[in-house]
Amino acid sequence: MPPASAPPDDHDGVDREVVRFLAWLKKRGARVKCLYCKKKWGKKGLCAEDIVTRLGEDRIHIQREPSTGERWVILDDLPWADNLMTEFGEEVPHHGQWTGLGK
């Protein structure tokens, strides 16, 4: 595995910022309102709709809530996202793992 500072091999246009977006999305239950994505990631130049188009709807998709009409970004392929996060060095530890990392 390459060091975290070295960019890994090309993954169909996936870069470190997209992987950080996937980690953020996964940490929030793999389902976040599009509005929150725009507020958080729009400042960094990322657009959830573009990411969904680029990565494919079998891995991540946008769904409209029938009762409210709100749009949600949903991460479907969690193992794929985990593998990308590991390769890019962007894993987000679970609650209990934070204490183990400091030892």
C-alpha positions in Angstrom: 0.0 0.0 0.0 1.4 3.4 -0.9 2.0 6.0 1.8 -0.9 8.4 2.5 1.0 11.3 0.9 1.5 9.5 -2.4 -1.6 9.5 -4.7 -2.7 6.0 -5.5 -3.2 4.7 -9.0 -6.1 6.3 -11.0 -9.5 5.0 -10.0 -11.7 6.1 -12.8 -11.3 9.8 -12.0 -11.7 9.4 -8.3 -9.4 11.8 -6.4 -8.7 12.4 -2.7 -11.5 15.0 -2.4 -14.1 12.6 -3.8 -12.8 10.0 -1.3 -13.1 12.5 1.5 -16.7 13.2 0.4 -17.5 9.4 0.4 -15.9 9.1 3.9 -18.1 12.1 5.2 -21.2 10.5 3.6 -20.5 7.1 5.1 -19.8 8.5 8.5 -23.3 10.1 8.4 -25.1 6.8 7.7 -24.4 6.7 3.9 -27.5 9.0 3.4 -27.4 12.8 3.5 -29.7 15.5 2.1 -28.4 17.1 -1.1 -28.8 20.5 0.6 -26.2 19.6 3.3 -23.9 18.2 0.6 -24.1 21.5 -1.3 -23.4 23.6 1.8 -20.4 21.5 2.9 -18.8 20.5 -0.3 -19.8 23.3 -2.7 -17.2 25.5 -1.1 -14.6 22.9 -2.0 -15.8 22.8 -5.6 -17.5 19.4 -5.4 -21.0 18.8 -6.6 -22.9 15.7 -5.5 -24.7 15.4 -8.8 -21.4 15.3 -10.7 -20.0 12.7 -8.3 -23.0 10.5 -8.8 -22.7 10.8 -12.6 -19.0 10.1 -12.5 -19.1 7.1 -10.1 -22.2 5.5 -11.4 -25.6 5.0 -9.9 -24.8 1.4 -8.9 -22.4 2.8 -6.3 -24.1 6.1 -5.2 -27.3 7.7 -6.3 -29.7 10.6 -5.6 -33.2 9.8 -4.4 -36.2 12.0 -4.0 -38.2 11.6 -0.8 -41.8 11.2 -1.9 -43.4 12.9 1.1 -41.3 16.0 1.2 -39.6 16.2 -2.2 -36.2 16.5 -0.6 -33.3 15.0 -2.5 -30.9 12.6 -0.8 -27.4 11.4 -1.7 -27.2 7.7 -0.9 -24.1 5.6 -0.9 -25.0 2.1 -2.0 -21.6 0.3 -2.3 -20.1 0.5 1.1 -17.3 -2.1 0.6 -16.2 -0.3 -2.5 -16.1 3.0 -0.6 -14.2 1.4 2.3 -11.6 0.0 -0.1 -11.1 3.5 -1.7 -10.8 5.1 1.7 -8.1 2.6 2.7 -6.2 3.1 -0.5 -6.2 6.9 -0.1 -5.6 6.8 3.7 -8.9 8.4 4.5 -10.5 5.8 6.7 -12.7 7.2 9.5 -12.3 5.0 12.6 -15.3 3.8 14.5 -15.9 5.3 18.0 -14.0 2.6 19.9 -11.0 2.7 17.5 -10.1 6.3 18.3 -8.8 5.4 21.7 -6.8 2.6 20.4 -5.1 4.8 17.8 -3.6 7.0 20.5 -1.8 4.2 22.3 
